[in-house]
Amino acid sequence: MAAYLLRRIGMAALVMFVALSVNFTIPRLMPGDPVEQQLAAVSAAGGQTGNIAEAAAAMRARLGLDRPLAVQYLAFLANSVRFDLGVSVASYPQPVAEIVLAGLPWTIGLLGTATLLSFAIGSLLGAMLAWPRAPKLLKFLALPVVVLSAVPYFILGIVLMALLGILWPVLPVAGGYPFGMVPNADLATALGIAKHAVLPGLSIVLASLGTWAVAMRGMVVGVLGEDYIMLAEAKGLSERRIFLAYGVRNALLPQFTQLALKLGLLVSGAILVEVIFAYPGIGYRLYVAIGQKDVFVVQGIVLLLSLSIALAMLLLDLIYPLIDPRVAAPNV
């Protein structure tokens, strides 16, 4: 078991190193000078004139972009280990870490809750749709579930916005909390935030629900003919125990893999939903940074995305042997 854990930790470290290298390389392969472009956009918006080239050279020196690439690469790796993401070009001298941390709670709260709800409800629904002795009424949900699995979440977001935000204006359609409210640690703020999260969260849950259910239904159908199911029935175990302990449990492994990937992609997994509803999460901030060509903010968010995926897959590798000991058995 120890060797299995060491291999998985080493693989996660290797993946993170490759991700850091790619994250450093791609922004520097993009055409144009992002610092000069940003300064030109700011000068044009403010109606100012001046030597942009000199100002860009001074800022590049301040940001360390005038040094050789090898030195920049080593400094980038060292700073990444310390979670020093640099400063934003568009909002200079605001640190990138502040921008990322400001949007992180919104994204984790919205997408984390929506993903876990859709996983739990969708997996249970899919398992019951495949189980032969499930209530017959559930069979009528098969078609709507399949239809939902094919609809992108941002399309559902637009439909929900039109229905519940414009046609019947019962829910807010933009922002993370009521306009003019100063967020505080009180009930009014919590209710305002929850109300603004209903539409974007509901669009994600409804769109993901079908995907989880369809996948789980296929997994449960695959285990119905296994020997351990027939043995459990021959022992006279209760239907509920056979369903949960033998059917659902053995079909959940691929679902957990997808869940880990979904959780790892939380920081940018619903960019379009956050953009549509102007929700102040990481995805919306990434969209704004791309529009402003703020490569340092983009680089910081992509770094966070890479780290979250690596950690999610590592946790998945550590949890797998607890769910099914056969995963680690050949490796010990």
C-alpha positions as CSV (number, residue, x, y, z in Angstrom):
1,M,0.0,0.0,0.0
2,A,2.9,2.4,0.8
3,A,4.4,1.8,-2.6
4,Y,1.0,2.5,-4.3
5,L,0.7,5.8,-2.4
6,L,4.3,6.9,-3.3
7,R,3.7,6.1,-7.0
8,R,0.5,8.1,-7.0
9,I,2.1,11.1,-5.2
10,G,5.0,11.0,-7.6
11,M,2.7,10.9,-10.6
12,A,0.7,13.9,-9.2
13,A,4.0,15.8,-8.8
14,L,5.1,15.0,-12.4
15,V,1.7,16.1,-13.7
16,M,2.0,19.4,-11.8
17,F,5.5,20.0,-13.1
18,V,4.4,19.5,-16.7
19,A,1.4,21.8,-16.1
20,L,3.6,24.5,-14.7
21,S,5.9,24.3,-17.6
22,V,3.1,24.5,-20.2
23,N,1.5,27.4,-18.2
24,F,4.8,29.3,-18.4
25,T,5.4,28.6,-22.1
26,I,2.1,29.2,-23.8
27,P,1.6,32.9,-22.7
28,R,5.1,33.7,-23.9
29,L,4.3,32.1,-27.4
30,M,1.4,34.4,-27.9
31,P,1.9,37.2,-30.5
32,G,2.4,40.7,-29.3
33,D,3.5,42.3,-26.1
34,P,0.7,42.0,-23.4
35,V,2.3,44.8,-21.3
36,E,2.5,47.2,-24.2
37,Q,-1.0,46.3,-25.4
38,Q,-2.5,46.9,-22.0
39,L,-0.7,50.2,-21.6
40,A,-1.9,51.3,-25.0
41,A,-5.5,50.4,-24.2
42,V,-5.3,52.3,-20.8
43,S,-3.8,55.3,-22.5
44,A,-6.4,55.3,-25.2
45,A,-9.3,55.0,-22.7
46,G,-7.9,57.8,-20.6
47,G,-7.1,60.1,-23.5
48,Q,-3.4,60.3,-22.4
49,T,-0.4,60.5,-24.6
50,G,3.2,59.6,-24.0
51,N,5.9,57.2,-24.9
52,I,4.2,53.8,-24.4
53,A,7.3,51.9,-25.4
54,E,9.3,53.4,-22.6
55,A,6.6,52.9,-20.0
56,A,6.2,49.2,-21.2
57,A,10.0,48.7,-20.9
58,A,9.9,50.1,-17.3
59,M,7.0,47.8,-16.4
60,R,8.6,44.8,-18.0
61,A,11.7,45.4,-15.9
62,R,9.5,45.8,-12.8
63,L,7.7,42.5,-13.5
64,G,11.0,40.7,-14.3
65,L,10.0,40.1,-18.0
66,D,13.3,41.6,-19.3
67,R,15.4,38.8,-17.9
68,P,16.4,35.7,-19.9
69,L,13.7,33.0,-20.3
70,A,15.6,30.4,-18.3
71,V,15.8,32.8,-15.3
72,Q,12.1,33.7,-15.7
73,Y,11.3,30.0,-15.7
74,L,13.2,29.2,-12.6
75,A,11.7,32.2,-10.8
76,F,8.2,31.2,-12.0
77,L,8.6,27.7,-10.5
78,A,9.9,29.1,-7.2
79,N,7.1,31.7,-7.1
80,S,4.5,29.0,-7.9
81,V,5.7,26.8,-5.0
82,R,5.1,29.8,-2.7
83,F,1.8,30.6,-4.5
84,D,3.2,34.0,-5.5
85,L,1.2,34.7,-8.7
86,G,2.6,38.1,-9.4
87,V,0.6,41.3,-10.1
88,S,-2.2,42.1,-12.6
89,V,-1.3,44.2,-15.6
90,A,-4.8,45.6,-16.0
91,S,-5.2,46.4,-12.3
92,Y,-1.6,47.2,-11.5
93,P,-0.3,46.9,-8.8
94,Q,-3.0,44.6,-7.4
95,P,-1.7,41.1,-6.7
96,V,-3.1,38.3,-8.9
97,A,-3.7,36.3,-5.7
98,E,-6.1,38.9,-4.4
99,I,-8.2,38.7,-7.7
100,V,-8.2,34.9,-7.6
101,L,-9.0,34.6,-3.9
102,A,-11.9,37.2,-4.3
103,G,-13.6,35.0,-6.8
104,L,-12.8,31.6,-5.4
105,P,-15.4,31.4,-2.6
106,W,-18.2,32.3,-5.1
107,T,-17.2,29.6,-7.6
108,I,-16.6,26.9,-4.9
109,G,-19.9,27.8,-3.3
110,L,-21.9,27.7,-6.5
111,L,-20.3,25.0,-8.5
112,G,-19.4,22.8,-5.5
113,T,-22.9,22.7,-4.3
114,A,-24.4,22.3,-7.7
115,T,-22.0,19.5,-8.7
116,L,-22.5,17.5,-5.5
117,L,-26.3,17.8,-5.7
118,S,-26.4,16.8,-9.4
119,F,-24.0,13.9,-8.7
120,A,-26.0,12.5,-5.7
121,I,-29.4,13.0,-7.3
122,G,-28.4,11.9,-10.8
123,S,-26.5,8.8,-9.7
124,L,-29.3,7.6,-7.5
125,L,-31.9,8.3,-10.2
126,G,-29.9,6.5,-12.8
127,A,-29.4,3.5,-10.6
128,M,-33.1,3.3,-9.9
129,L,-33.9,3.6,-13.6
130,A,-31.8,0.5,-14.3
131,W,-32.9,-1.5,-11.3
132,P,-35.5,-4.1,-12.3
133,R,-37.6,-3.8,-9.2
134,A,-37.6,0.0,-8.9
135,P,-41.0,1.8,-8.9
136,K,-42.6,1.8,-12.3
137,L,-43.3,5.5,-12.1
138,L,-39.6,6.2,-12.4
139,K,-39.5,4.8,-15.9
140,F,-41.4,7.8,-17.2
141,L,-38.4,10.0,-16.2
142,A,-36.0,8.2,-18.6
143,L,-36.9,10.4,-21.6
144,P,-36.7,13.7,-19.8
145,V,-33.4,12.7,-18.3
146,V,-31.9,11.7,-21.7
147,V,-33.1,15.1,-23.1
148,L,-31.5,17.0,-20.2
149,S,-28.2,15.2,-20.7
150,A,-28.0,16.7,-24.2
151,V,-28.7,20.3,-23.3
152,P,-25.7,22.5,-22.5
153,Y,-25.9,24.2,-19.1
154,F,-25.6,27.7,-20.5
155,I,-28.6,27.1,-22.8
156,L,-30.6,26.1,-19.7
157,G,-29.3,29.2,-18.0
158,I,-30.6,31.4,-20.7
159,V,-34.0,29.6,-20.7
160,L,-34.3,29.9,-16.9
161,M,-33.3,33.6,-17.1
162,A,-36.0,34.2,-19.6
163,L,-38.7,32.3,-17.7
164,L,-38.0,33.0,-14.1
165,G,-36.1,36.3,-14.4
166,I,-37.8,38.2,-17.2
167,L,-41.2,36.6,-18.0
168,W,-42.0,35.9,-14.4
169,P,-39.5,38.0,-12.4
170,V,-39.3,36.0,-9.3
171,L,-35.5,35.6,-9.1
172,P,-32.6,37.9,-9.8
173,V,-30.7,37.4,-13.1
174,A,-27.3,39.0,-12.4
175,G,-24.7,39.5,-9.7
176,G,-23.8,37.6,-6.6
177,Y,-25.9,39.7,-4.2
178,P,-28.4,42.6,-4.3
179,F,-27.2,45.8,-5.9
180,G,-26.1,48.3,-3.3
181,M,-25.8,45.7,-0.5
182,V,-22.6,45.7,1.5
183,P,-22.0,42.0,2.3
184,N,-21.8,41.2,5.9
185,A,-21.9,38.0,8.1
186,D,-25.6,38.2,8.7
187,L,-28.8,36.4,7.6
188,A,-29.9,39.1,5.1
189,T,-26.6,38.8,3.2
190,A,-26.8,35.0,3.2
191,L,-30.4,35.1,1.9
192,G,-29.4,37.6,-0.8
193,I,-26.5,35.5,-2.0
194,A,-28.5,32.3,-1.9
195,K,-31.3,34.0,-4.0
196,H,-28.8,35.2,-6.6
197,A,-27.3,31.7,-6.8
198,V,-30.6,29.9,-7.6
199,L,-30.8,30.5,-11.3
200,P,-27.1,29.7,-12.2
201,G,-27.0,26.8,-9.8
202,L,-30.3,25.4,-11.1
203,S,-29.1,25.5,-14.7
204,I,-25.9,23.6,-13.7
205,V,-27.9,21.0,-11.7
206,L,-30.5,20.4,-14.4
207,A,-28.0,20.1,-17.2
208,S,-25.6,17.8,-15.2
209,L,-28.4,15.7,-13.7
210,G,-29.1,13.9,-17.0
211,T,-25.4,13.2,-17.6
212,W,-24.9,11.6,-14.2
213,A,-28.2,9.6,-14.5
214,V,-27.5,8.2,-18.0
215,A,-23.9,7.2,-17.1
216,M,-25.0,5.6,-13.8
217,R,-27.8,3.7,-15.5
218,G,-25.4,2.1,-17.9
219,M,-23.0,1.1,-15.1
220,V,-25.8,-0.5,-13.0
221,V,-27.1,-2.4,-16.1
222,G,-23.5,-3.7,-16.5
223,V,-23.4,-5.2,-13.0
224,L,-26.9,-6.7,-12.9
225,G,-25.7,-10.0,-14.3
226,E,-22.7,-10.4,-12.0
227,D,-22.2,-13.4,-9.8
228,Y,-22.1,-11.4,-6.6
229,I,-25.6,-10.0,-7.3
230,M,-27.0,-13.5,-7.8
231,L,-25.2,-14.7,-4.7
232,A,-26.7,-11.9,-2.6
233,E,-30.1,-12.7,-3.9
234,A,-29.6,-16.4,-3.1
235,K,-28.6,-15.5,0.5
236,G,-31.9,-13.8,0.9
237,L,-30.5,-10.3,1.6
238,S,-32.9,-7.4,1.6
239,E,-33.6,-5.7,-1.7
240,R,-32.4,-2.4,-0.3
241,R,-29.1,-3.9,0.7
242,I,-28.5,-5.6,-2.6
243,F,-29.3,-2.3,-4.4
244,L,-27.1,-0.1,-2.3
245,A,-24.2,-2.4,-1.2
246,Y,-23.9,-4.6,-4.3
247,G,-25.4,-2.7,-7.2
248,V,-24.8,1.0,-6.6
249,R,-21.4,0.6,-4.8
250,N,-19.8,-1.5,-7.6
251,A,-21.1,0.9,-10.2
252,L,-19.9,4.0,-8.6
253,L,-16.2,3.8,-9.4
254,P,-16.4,5.4,-12.8
255,Q,-18.8,8.0,-11.4
256,F,-16.3,8.9,-8.7
257,T,-13.6,9.4,-11.5
258,Q,-15.9,11.9,-13.3
259,L,-16.8,13.6,-10.0
260,A,-13.1,14.1,-9.2
261,L,-12.6,15.7,-12.6
262,K,-15.6,17.9,-12.2
263,L,-14.5,19.0,-8.8
264,G,-11.0,19.6,-10.2
265,L,-12.5,21.8,-12.9
266,L,-14.6,23.9,-10.5
267,V,-12.5,27.0,-11.0
268,S,-13.5,27.3,-14.6
269,G,-16.0,24.6,-15.2
270,A,-19.0,27.0,-15.8
271,I,-17.5,30.1,-17.3
272,L,-20.4,30.7,-19.6
273,V,-22.9,30.4,-16.7
274,E,-21.0,32.9,-14.7
275,V,-20.7,35.2,-17.7
276,I,-24.4,35.0,-18.5
277,F,-25.4,35.8,-14.9
278,A,-22.5,38.1,-14.2
279,Y,-21.7,35.9,-11.3
280,P,-18.5,37.1,-9.5
281,G,-16.6,33.8,-9.6
282,I,-13.3,32.6,-11.0
283,G,-14.9,31.8,-14.4
284,Y,-16.2,35.4,-14.8
285,R,-12.8,36.8,-13.7
286,L,-11.0,34.6,-16.2
287,Y,-13.4,35.9,-19.0
288,V,-12.7,39.5,-18.0
289,A,-8.9,38.8,-17.9
290,I,-8.9,37.3,-21.3
291,G,-10.8,40.3,-22.7
292,Q,-8.3,42.6,-21.1
293,K,-5.3,40.5,-22.2
294,D,-4.2,40.3,-18.6
295,V,-1.9,37.3,-19.1
296,F,-0.8,37.2,-15.5
297,V,-4.3,36.8,-14.2
298,V,-5.0,34.2,-16.8
299,Q,-1.8,32.4,-15.9
300,G,-2.6,32.5,-12.2
301,I,-6.1,31.1,-12.8
302,V,-4.8,28.4,-15.1
303,L,-2.2,27.5,-12.4
304,L,-5.0,27.2,-9.9
305,L,-6.9,25.0,-12.3
306,S,-3.9,22.7,-12.9
307,L,-3.3,22.4,-9.1
308,S,-7.0,21.6,-8.4
309,I,-7.0,18.9,-11.1
310,A,-3.8,17.3,-9.8
311,L,-5.1,17.3,-6.2
312,A,-8.5,16.0,-7.2
313,M,-6.9,13.1,-9.1
314,L,-4.5,12.4,-6.2
315,L,-7.4,12.3,-3.7
316,L,-9.3,10.0,-6.1
317,D,-6.3,7.6,-6.3
318,L,-6.1,7.5,-2.5
319,I,-9.9,7.0,-2.1
320,Y,-10.2,4.2,-4.7
321,P,-8.5,1.5,-2.6
322,L,-11.0,2.3,0.2
323,I,-13.9,1.8,-2.1
324,D,-12.5,-1.3,-3.9
325,P,-9.4,-2.9,-2.4
326,R,-8.8,-4.7,-5.7
327,V,-7.5,-1.4,-7.1
328,A,-4.4,-1.5,-4.9
329,A,-4.1,-5.2,-4.4
330,P,-1.9,-6.0,-7.5
331,N,0.5,-3.1,-6.6
332,V,1.4,-4.1,-3.1
